[in-house]
Amino acid sequence: MSQTSPYRVPRSLFVIIIALLAGMYYYAAYIDDTGPEQTVTKFYQAHFVRDFDTVSQNLSVFWAVRFLPQYGDMTPAQLLENRAAIEKDLSEVLAEGEKDTVIPENMTVAVKKEYTKEGKNSAVVVYEIKENGKTTNTEAAVLIRENDKMRILEMVPVFPQSLEQIKQIDTNALDENFANLIGTEE
């Protein structure tokens, strides 16, 4: 009589699973920069070192138009189409406006992930600006998806007593408002 051995899962399958999970983590943590938290972090890291090209790439064209009157009469679709020119002009305006501003050394940004709210076309990210490891400001950024990338539309101060209210934000309503702004269907 022949004896059959019980079925075993090949050990190589476990190695493949671990490699896939590690690869997905690496991609999400270090390569994929389209998320709202990454946008806020990149924006501030660039601002602290006066890299205004990167700063302007992470700002919404709708934010930028406030400082660029030559684009004020364009439709939302035209603003999105002219993103490259707007980024270039905004970078120059920011560099000129910040030329005398002294940015202290040891400035960092720390995202408070527990307050991040993300919808299809919008997000809210709460973060702290720190100097030498001490929090100087807590702010929230409202982001809008433009051309498949989250961009900062607005930044506002946040007070400790209002942090819990941020958890109640309805990103569906933001998505609907932003869809109306950029003229897309929801």
Secondary structure by P-SEA (a helix, b strand, c coil): ccccccccccaaaaaaaaaaaaaaaaaacccccccaaaaaaaaaaaaaacaaaaaaaaccaaaaaaaccccccccaaaaaaaaaaaaaaaaaaaaaaaccccccccccccccccccccccccbbbbbbbbccccccccbbbbbbbcccbbbbcbbbbbcccaaaaaaaccaaaaaaaaaaaacccc
